[in-house]
Amino acid sequence: ILGLGKLGTACAQSLVNLGFNVTGWSRSVKNIDGVTCMSGSNRLEDALSNASYCVLLLPKTPQTENTLNKKTLAYLPKGACILNPGRGQLVDDDALLDALQSGQIRHATLDTFRIEPLPKEHPFWTHPNITVTPHVASATRAAYSCKTIAENIRRGEAGEEFIINWTVKSTDVAGNALNIKRQPLVIDFKQALWPKGMGSIVLMSCPAILVFSGIIN
């Protein structure tokens, strides 16, 4: 796991609890029970060299841009998988495509991109070894998400337009009423897993679930 902030730590602990051997890397020194922690640019190669799966949860900064590039992708064992629920700028897109083409990287599950929404013509959409998710690695609020998913399934089966906005009633810290506009994220599964005739579905997840689904892929 590259990045051991709040999200990276939570992800690492979840994977340790599932029995995975986890190595974490960060720019500064961190200590997490059950995780082999490394830090600093001089330890990045060590962190990547035995990683079957590389999860990116670093922040977007000038120092972290293209953390995975032609050189660092080569540190990974041949056939490793990439999972990026962090920031699109952490990965050099062209270097990743080259690594997938050569077989250095077996699969990439990408939730974040340099340009969002990801342009329709981008090669990530059609690459057989890339799973694209629409920047949904966050906590799902079940109370309204389930209703929206069910309604969009109904609309999809009926050939109707999907819900693209809805309002959530909430309050601020002072108890004042708020109406918060949300945008369900709709992913196209016409070329993926959804049954014929049902083109899209709202998909929501959390970082750990995205990681687990990427590992399954």
Salt bridges, closest charged atoms under 4 A:
ASP46 OD2 - ARG43 NE 2.90
GLU65 OE2 - ARG114 NH1 3.36
ASP93 OD1 - ARG114 NE 3.97
ASP93 OD2 - HIS122 NE2 3.63
GLU116 OE1 - HIS135 ND1 2.64
GLU151 OE2 - ARG154 NH2 2.81
GLU151 OE2 - ARG155 NE 2.82
GLU160 OE1 - ARG154 NH2 2.98
